[in-house]
Amino acid sequence: MVVYYVYSYLKELVSSKPNATVKELFLQTQKVTADVCGVSDRTVQRLCAEADMTAVAEFLNNIPVFESPKKENPRTKPITDLDDFNKSVVRQTVQEFYDRGEYPTVAKFRVCLIEKLIFLDAQNHCGLF
């Protein structure tokens, strides 16, 4: 945001001053803005492009709106909320399928886990499998 305001100020300064030396100095407003703010030229270019895109959207207000990236909401994964005992029972159940020479499909695996009563409330957790 500050970088864009410095860039806007330098651009207005160039247009208001008829002095040729000032104009020559500030013809490269993005480069001077980057030097003044201590950021790269590409950062200034990216911010100016973002301001141009938001200025079109905010035409009535004529003020660009910069938004920071949104936070990601951490979501709990119910399948990983198993305690160590239940994880070992799941592992043993899969191993039992292979010992019998069967492939553990989801339907077979789900029925077997419900029979073993791994979950305290099987109705709430049946949707996981």
C-alpha positions as CSV (number, residue, x, y, z in Angstrom):
1,M,0.0,0.0,0.0
2,V,2.8,2.4,0.9
3,V,4.7,1.5,-2.2
4,Y,1.7,2.4,-4.3
5,Y,1.3,5.8,-2.6
6,V,4.9,6.6,-3.2
7,Y,4.5,5.6,-6.8
8,S,1.4,7.8,-7.1
9,Y,3.2,10.7,-5.5
10,L,6.1,10.5,-7.8
11,K,3.8,10.2,-10.8
12,E,1.9,13.3,-9.8
13,L,5.2,15.1,-9.2
14,V,6.4,14.3,-12.7
15,S,3.2,15.6,-14.3
16,S,3.1,18.8,-12.2
17,K,6.7,19.9,-12.7
18,P,7.7,21.3,-16.1
19,N,11.4,21.1,-15.2
20,A,13.1,18.7,-17.7
21,T,15.7,17.4,-15.3
22,V,13.0,16.4,-12.8
23,K,11.0,14.7,-15.6
24,E,14.1,12.9,-16.8
25,L,14.7,11.7,-13.2
26,F,11.2,10.6,-12.6
27,L,10.4,9.1,-16.0
28,Q,11.3,5.8,-14.4
29,T,8.9,6.2,-11.5
30,Q,8.6,2.4,-10.8
31,K,12.4,2.1,-10.5
32,V,12.7,5.1,-8.2
33,T,9.8,3.9,-6.1
34,A,11.6,0.6,-5.7
35,D,14.8,2.3,-4.7
36,V,13.0,4.6,-2.2
37,C,11.0,1.8,-0.6
38,G,13.8,-0.8,-0.6
39,V,11.8,-3.4,-2.6
40,S,12.4,-4.9,-6.0
41,D,11.2,-3.5,-9.3
42,R,9.0,-6.5,-9.8
43,T,7.2,-5.9,-6.5
44,V,6.4,-2.3,-7.6
45,Q,5.2,-3.6,-11.0
46,R,3.0,-6.3,-9.3
47,L,1.5,-3.7,-6.9
48,C,0.8,-1.2,-9.7
49,A,-0.9,-4.0,-11.7
50,E,-3.0,-5.0,-8.7
51,A,-4.0,-1.3,-8.2
52,D,-5.0,-1.0,-11.9
53,M,-7.2,-4.0,-11.6
54,T,-8.9,-2.8,-8.4
55,A,-9.2,0.7,-9.7
56,V,-11.3,-0.6,-12.6
57,A,-13.5,-2.5,-10.1
58,E,-13.6,0.5,-7.7
59,F,-14.2,3.1,-10.3
60,L,-16.8,5.0,-8.3
61,N,-14.5,5.4,-5.2
62,N,-11.3,5.9,-7.3
63,I,-9.3,4.4,-4.4
64,P,-7.6,1.1,-5.0
65,V,-8.2,-1.6,-2.4
66,F,-5.4,-4.0,-1.6
67,E,-6.2,-7.2,0.1
68,S,-3.9,-9.5,1.9
69,P,-4.1,-13.3,1.4
70,K,-6.8,-15.0,3.5
71,K,-5.9,-17.4,6.2
72,E,-6.5,-21.0,5.6
73,N,-9.0,-22.5,8.1
74,P,-7.4,-25.6,9.7
75,R,-9.8,-28.5,9.3
76,T,-9.6,-31.5,11.5
77,K,-9.5,-34.8,9.7
78,P,-11.8,-37.2,11.5
79,I,-9.9,-40.3,10.2
80,T,-6.7,-39.1,11.9
81,D,-8.4,-38.4,15.2
82,L,-8.1,-42.1,16.1
83,D,-6.1,-42.9,19.2
84,D,-3.2,-45.4,19.1
85,F,-5.3,-48.4,20.1
86,N,-7.9,-47.8,17.4
87,K,-5.1,-47.3,14.8
88,S,-3.5,-50.6,15.7
89,V,-6.9,-52.3,15.4
90,V,-7.3,-50.8,11.9
91,R,-3.8,-52.1,11.0
92,Q,-4.5,-55.5,12.4
93,T,-7.8,-55.7,10.5
94,V,-6.1,-54.9,7.2
95,Q,-3.5,-57.5,7.9
96,E,-6.2,-60.1,8.7
97,F,-7.7,-59.5,5.2
98,Y,-4.3,-60.2,3.6
99,D,-3.7,-63.2,5.8
100,R,-7.0,-64.7,4.6
101,G,-6.0,-63.9,1.0
102,E,-8.6,-61.3,0.4
103,Y,-8.3,-57.7,-0.7
104,P,-9.6,-55.2,1.9
105,T,-12.3,-53.3,0.0
106,V,-14.0,-50.3,1.6
107,A,-17.3,-52.1,2.0
108,K,-15.8,-55.3,3.6
109,F,-13.4,-53.2,5.8
110,R,-16.3,-51.0,7.0
111,V,-18.4,-54.0,8.0
112,C,-15.5,-55.6,9.8
113,L,-14.7,-52.5,11.8
114,I,-18.3,-52.0,12.8
115,E,-18.4,-55.6,14.0
116,K,-15.3,-55.1,16.1
117,L,-16.9,-52.0,17.7
118,I,-13.8,-49.8,17.2
119,F,-15.8,-46.7,17.5
120,L,-17.9,-45.8,20.5
121,D,-20.6,-44.4,18.4
122,A,-20.6,-46.4,15.2
123,Q,-23.5,-44.4,13.6
124,N,-21.6,-41.1,13.7
125,H,-18.4,-42.6,12.3
126,C,-19.8,-44.9,9.7
127,G,-19.7,-42.1,7.1
128,L,-15.9,-42.1,7.3
129,F,-15.6,-45.5,5.6
